[in-house]
């Protein structure tokens, strides 16, 4: 697991956003994984997922507060979280200003329809070249469809680990572009769901807000966050 922490981007979100802008302006390729405890747990138990996490072309950013706390326990200096939703919104701003081409796949049909409208109204500079809901059976065909469209940004909202595996499977087909798995971000970006209030965001308690809104998440939180921290503490004692 330490290899994942060593790969984590550590310089904070402003520096990271500058890096993303640079990659886009230079027409380079970038695959970003927004890491939370569940990400690293999958990596340890899934060979395919581990391969994509350690790949030199993959950039890991600290999405979850559990990752930041675990990194601190292991003496890795992580400045702050870089959340998937914040990154997605930043990418929309960048693409709007520069008239970049964007492709989206994920979420329910009504969510992707609402997101199309938001982009049209709020980000008129974006060239939205392709969209697809996350329930189509043949998701590979979406990447076949966009591989020759010279896209700049591709956001995939299918949940971990499916979104990362899908991107990684097709990544070599593209010479440029920023590719990111963004989980449930389309729900928030489209206005279908509300993000946690600012006070929860500031205190890094978005996880608590989600549990309050969706109590069924408590089991997932226990398995992928609480147990994760216990495991990290054991690792730290062996160092």
Legacy VTK file of the C-alpha trace (Angstrom):
# vtk DataFile Version 3.0
C-alpha trace
ASCII
DATASET POLYDATA
POINTS 239 float
0.000 0.000 0.000
2.932 2.340 0.641
3.637 2.482 -3.094
0.270 4.165 -3.576
1.002 6.814 -0.953
4.379 7.483 -2.532
2.634 8.162 -5.874
0.060 10.560 -4.427
0.248 14.140 -5.645
1.364 16.151 -2.645
1.549 19.804 -3.708
-2.045 20.972 -3.209
-4.862 21.694 -5.598
-3.740 25.062 -6.986
-0.459 23.559 -8.165
-2.304 20.529 -9.473
-4.758 22.636 -11.455
-1.786 24.459 -12.997
-0.320 21.079 -13.971
-3.600 20.047 -15.606
-3.769 23.339 -17.534
-0.219 22.758 -18.741
-1.018 19.226 -19.920
-4.043 20.502 -21.811
-2.235 23.427 -23.423
0.615 21.148 -24.535
-1.867 18.575 -25.855
-0.444 15.866 -23.611
-2.242 12.900 -22.079
-3.127 12.548 -18.403
-5.025 9.840 -16.526
-6.144 10.997 -13.071
-7.419 8.708 -10.312
-9.181 10.472 -7.438
-8.053 8.321 -4.537
-9.957 7.505 -1.369
-9.460 4.555 1.024
-11.664 2.371 -1.163
-9.316 3.009 -4.101
-6.276 1.682 -2.269
-8.236 -1.248 -0.829
-9.295 -2.280 -4.334
-5.712 -1.979 -5.481
-4.507 -4.419 -2.859
-7.138 -6.997 -3.769
-7.454 -6.625 -7.535
-4.427 -7.224 -9.785
-5.925 -5.339 -12.715
-6.691 -2.322 -10.561
-3.272 -2.432 -8.908
-1.661 -2.377 -12.353
-3.418 0.825 -13.363
-2.679 2.512 -10.025
1.073 1.933 -10.240
1.316 2.681 -13.966
3.646 5.617 -14.638
0.930 7.272 -16.756
-1.493 7.334 -13.825
-1.656 10.345 -11.520
-3.136 9.745 -8.065
-4.691 12.651 -6.196
-5.922 12.629 -2.558
-9.708 12.876 -2.815
-10.854 11.439 0.515
-9.970 12.882 3.925
-9.224 9.294 4.973
-6.352 9.258 2.480
-4.962 12.535 3.833
-5.146 11.307 7.439
-3.589 7.968 6.514
-0.788 9.727 4.631
-0.056 11.853 7.686
0.064 8.746 9.878
2.656 7.302 7.483
4.605 10.591 7.495
3.784 11.565 3.920
3.172 15.295 3.742
-0.095 15.769 1.846
-1.077 19.441 1.777
-4.813 19.049 1.158
-7.596 17.132 -0.539
-8.208 17.503 -4.262
-11.750 16.243 -4.628
-13.215 14.752 -7.766
-16.099 17.209 -7.823
-13.782 20.213 -7.406
-11.533 18.903 -10.169
-14.513 18.293 -12.462
-15.778 21.841 -11.919
-12.296 23.260 -12.482
-12.016 21.314 -15.721
-15.340 22.728 -16.870
-14.057 26.257 -16.237
-10.804 25.563 -18.083
-12.611 23.988 -21.030
-15.113 26.824 -21.202
-12.386 29.478 -21.381
-10.329 27.603 -23.950
-13.193 26.165 -26.002
-11.955 22.640 -25.412
-13.696 19.456 -26.504
-15.346 17.392 -23.770
-16.805 13.879 -23.634
-18.932 12.528 -20.778
-20.139 9.039 -19.876
-21.920 7.931 -16.728
-24.908 8.368 -14.426
-28.583 7.945 -15.318
-30.069 9.238 -18.566
-32.016 11.974 -16.777
-28.821 13.102 -15.018
-26.754 13.254 -18.211
-29.599 15.156 -19.915
-29.663 17.683 -17.077
-25.886 18.007 -17.218
-26.003 18.727 -20.949
-28.323 21.646 -20.239
-26.123 22.950 -17.413
-23.087 22.883 -19.693
-24.978 24.625 -22.503
-26.188 27.376 -20.157
-23.219 27.776 -17.811
-20.293 26.796 -20.040
-21.177 27.946 -23.566
-17.536 27.780 -24.652
-17.361 24.012 -24.190
-17.568 21.859 -27.293
-19.512 18.874 -25.916
-18.689 16.296 -28.557
-20.193 13.174 -26.983
-22.312 12.101 -24.011
-23.679 8.758 -22.866
-25.449 7.502 -19.783
-23.754 4.913 -17.616
-26.314 2.178 -18.193
-25.576 1.348 -21.817
-24.449 -2.245 -22.184
-21.558 -1.570 -24.564
-19.498 1.142 -22.908
-16.427 0.301 -24.996
-18.166 1.646 -28.086
-18.251 5.116 -26.488
-14.455 5.230 -26.484
-14.323 3.879 -30.005
-16.657 6.709 -30.987
-14.569 9.485 -29.442
-11.049 8.249 -30.247
-10.921 10.285 -33.461
-12.718 13.367 -32.153
-9.585 15.045 -30.767
-11.102 15.399 -27.287
-9.393 17.398 -24.537
-11.270 16.128 -21.465
-13.159 12.908 -20.798
-15.061 12.480 -17.531
-16.298 9.007 -16.611
-18.863 8.680 -13.818
-19.352 4.955 -13.297
-18.037 4.521 -9.770
-14.872 2.842 -8.583
-13.345 0.585 -9.930
-15.373 0.400 -13.168
-14.650 3.952 -14.317
-10.879 3.635 -13.862
-10.729 0.208 -15.498
-12.715 1.441 -18.494
-10.467 4.462 -18.985
-7.302 2.391 -18.609
-8.546 -0.169 -21.108
-8.839 2.479 -23.818
-6.154 4.975 -22.794
-3.604 3.890 -25.391
-6.026 4.823 -28.182
-5.572 8.505 -27.373
-2.559 10.732 -27.983
-3.785 13.558 -25.764
-6.520 14.464 -23.286
-7.242 14.491 -19.563
-9.181 11.424 -18.423
-10.771 11.278 -14.969
-13.129 8.952 -13.114
-15.438 11.263 -11.171
-17.829 8.933 -9.328
-21.103 10.637 -8.447
-20.002 14.099 -9.582
-22.468 14.263 -12.482
-25.351 14.154 -9.985
-24.001 17.261 -8.245
-22.866 19.074 -11.389
-26.279 18.586 -12.995
-28.106 19.844 -9.911
-29.811 16.475 -9.440
-28.218 16.145 -6.001
-26.931 18.778 -3.621
-23.355 18.771 -2.437
-22.710 18.915 1.299
-23.042 22.445 2.757
-19.883 24.573 2.817
-19.328 24.011 6.547
-19.164 20.240 5.989
-16.722 20.762 3.106
-14.527 23.084 5.165
-14.386 20.637 8.070
-13.768 17.663 5.747
-17.035 16.103 6.880
-18.717 15.518 3.529
-18.659 11.804 4.338
-20.837 12.479 7.407
-23.323 14.517 5.358
-23.613 11.665 2.841
-24.232 9.142 5.610
-26.916 11.352 7.166
-28.612 11.685 3.771
-28.087 8.016 2.863
-27.785 5.890 6.057
-27.158 2.744 3.987
-23.664 4.142 3.337
-22.604 3.444 6.947
-21.522 -0.132 6.181
-19.455 0.956 3.215
-17.881 3.736 5.275
-16.933 1.301 8.044
-15.404 -1.218 5.656
-13.514 1.249 3.493
-12.562 4.018 5.911
-12.499 2.928 9.549
-10.894 -0.442 8.844
-8.516 1.289 6.453
-7.206 3.639 9.138
-6.676 0.710 11.534
-4.683 -1.046 8.817
-2.585 2.037 8.135
-1.784 2.405 11.842
-0.511 -1.183 11.845
1.682 -0.406 8.840
3.057 2.702 10.577
4.158 0.658 13.595
6.234 -1.590 11.339
8.135 1.309 9.774
LINES 1 240
239 0 1 2 3 4 5 6 7 8 9 10 11 12 13 14 15 16 17 18 19 20 21 22 23 24 25 26 27 28 29 30 31 32 33 34 35 36 37 38 39 40 41 42 43 44 45 46 47 48 49 50 51 52 53 54 55 56 57 58 59 60 61 62 63 64 65 66 67 68 69 70 71 72 73 74 75 76 77 78 79 80 81 82 83 84 85 86 87 88 89 90 91 92 93 94 95 96 97 98 99 100 101 102 103 104 105 106 107 108 109 110 111 112 113 114 115 116 117 118 119 120 121 122 123 124 125 126 127 128 129 130 131 132 133 134 135 136 137 138 139 140 141 142 143 144 145 146 147 148 149 150 151 152 153 154 155 156 157 158 159 160 161 162 163 164 165 166 167 168 169 170 171 172 173 174 175 176 177 178 179 180 181 182 183 184 185 186 187 188 189 190 191 192 193 194 195 196 197 198 199 200 201 202 203 204 205 206 207 208 209 210 211 212 213 214 215 216 217 218 219 220 221 222 223 224 225 226 227 228 229 230 231 232 233 234 235 236 237 238
